[in-house]
């Protein structure tokens, strides 16, 4: 996927559900799950956005130089949607 500025990213969309089928509306729980899911890939920048109306979070992580080098000539062009503020990678669970 790509951010609106064209930068290629890894993208995790997250909603958390309990075993009995209830949605957990906690941005922190979803964000920590996304950090775990994307650990080990990407570079040192990330973007997090939480949609409170849907209780869904989106974590985007920029591709590393090595990952970019493996892209084909025509990389994916799907828009990842709103990116949220850019920040250093979360390191608490990496």
N, C-alpha and C positions, 0 to 999 in steps of 0.2 A: 504494500500500500504506500501511498504518498501523502505527505502533508499538503496543505493548500499552497505552500511555497515550492512544491515539487520535490522536497527531500524525501527519499525512500525511508520507510520505517517498518519496524516490527509493530504489530497492533494486536492488543488483547482487549476484547469486549467482555465485561464482567458483570454478572448478576449472581447473587448468592442466595441459595435456597436451603431451608432446614430440611431434615429428613422427612418431616411430616408435611412438606409442601408449602411452607410459608416463606415469602420473600424477606430477606434481611435488608432493610433500607439503611445500611451503614456504609458511607463512603470509605471510611478507614479500613473496614474489613475487606471490601472489594479491592481497594488499592494495594493492601498487603498481599492479597492473592495474586494480583497482576505482577507485582514485583517478583514474587516467587516464580511465576510462570515464565517470565522473560529473563530470569537470571541466566547468565552465561552466554547471552547473545547481545549484539549491538555495541554501541559506543558509550560515551560518558554523558549523554544528554537524553532527557526524557520529557514527555508532556503528559499530564493527567487532566482529565475532565470528568466531572460527575454530573449525570442527568438526574436530578432529584425527581423530576416528573415521571421518570420511568424506573428509577432505582437501578440504573445501569451506569457503570464507569467504563472509561476507555483510557488505556495506557498505551502510549506510543514510545518507542525507543529507536533512536537513530541507528542505522546500520554502521558497522565498523568498516574500516578501510579494506580489510580482508574480505568481508562479506560483499562490499560493493564491487570488488574485483571479480567476483564470481557471477555477477549479474549478466544475463544475455544482452545482446545489442539493444533489444527493445524491452526495457524493464516494465513491470506492472504499472499501470497508470490509474488504478482505482483510487479515488479520493478518500482519505481516511476520515474526512469530516472535520469538525472543529477540533483544534489541537490542544487547547488550554495553554497555560503559560509554560514556556521552556524553562527547564531547571536542570541542575546536575542530577545524575542518576542517584536513585535511592540506594543506600548501601547497607541499610539495616538487615536486609535478608539476602544480600548477594553473597 
